[in-house]
Amino acid sequence: MVKKELTVRNAAGIHCRPSSVIIAKAAEYPDHEFLLTSANGSSSLTSILDLLALGIQCGEKITLTVSGAKEEEACGVLAEALEREYDFK
């Protein structure tokens, strides 16, 4: 199991578009378990609605926990997606 503390950098927080990217990245690791924890609760990153329900805002500290065969790799990919500054047109 790998655990990493992250800071959300996207100015609008984790809204619909970033959530869809994050959930898609998690789906690339089907044999892994993800748990994202924020001040408002947690999400397994299997449902965009669960992730959106956390209401994660810019600057918020979150914790990502990953377990599976390629947990280090998966954690790195998901951490980048969660901390990324998205520029959707």
N, C-alpha and C positions, 0 to 999 in steps of 0.2 A: 504494500500500500504506500502511495506517495501522497503527501499533503503539501499544498503550497498556498501561501497567503498572497492575494493579489489586490491591486487597486484599479478600479474602473476608471478609464481615461476618456471614454466617449462622452462628449459634451452633453448629449441628450440621454445618457444612461443606457441601460440595456432595454431598448424598446423593440418593436416588432421585427424590423429588418436585421439588427444585430442578433436578435434571438434566433432567427431562422438560420443564420450562418453558424451560430454556436451549436445549435441542435444538429445541423448537418455534419459538422466536424465530429461531434460525439458519435453519430451514427456510423462514421468511418471505422470505429472500433467496437464492433458488435459484441465481442466477448469481454468487454470491460464494464466495470461499474463506476459511475461518476456520481459524486455528491457535491453540490455547490451550496454553501451555507453563507447566509447573509444575516444581518440584524433582524430581518423580517421572516426568517424561516429557512427552508432548504428545498432543493430540487434535485431530482436524479438525472436531469438533462435528457429525459426521454420525451418530454412534453413541452412544447413551446408555451402552452398556457401556464404550466407550473412555473416556468422560468419568468414569464411576464408578471405573474402574481407576486413575485418577490419585490417588484418595484425598485430595482437596483438603480441608483443614481450615480452621477459622475462624482468621483472622489471617494466613493464608498469602498470600504475594505470588505473583501469576500474571501472565503477559503474554498479551494478546490481539492477534493480528495479523489484519487483514482486508484483502482485496483484491477489487475489483469496482467497478461503475459508481456505486453509492451507498455506498462504503466508509465515509465519515464517519458517515452516518446509521446504517448497520448496526453500526458499532463502538459508537456511543452506545447503541443499543438493547441490544446484547449486554453491554456494560459494566454497564449498569443491572441487568440480570438476574443477572449474576455477582456484583455487590457488594450486592445487595439482601438485607435481613434478612427471611427468609420466616417466616410465622406460620401454618403449616398446623395445622388442628384435628385 
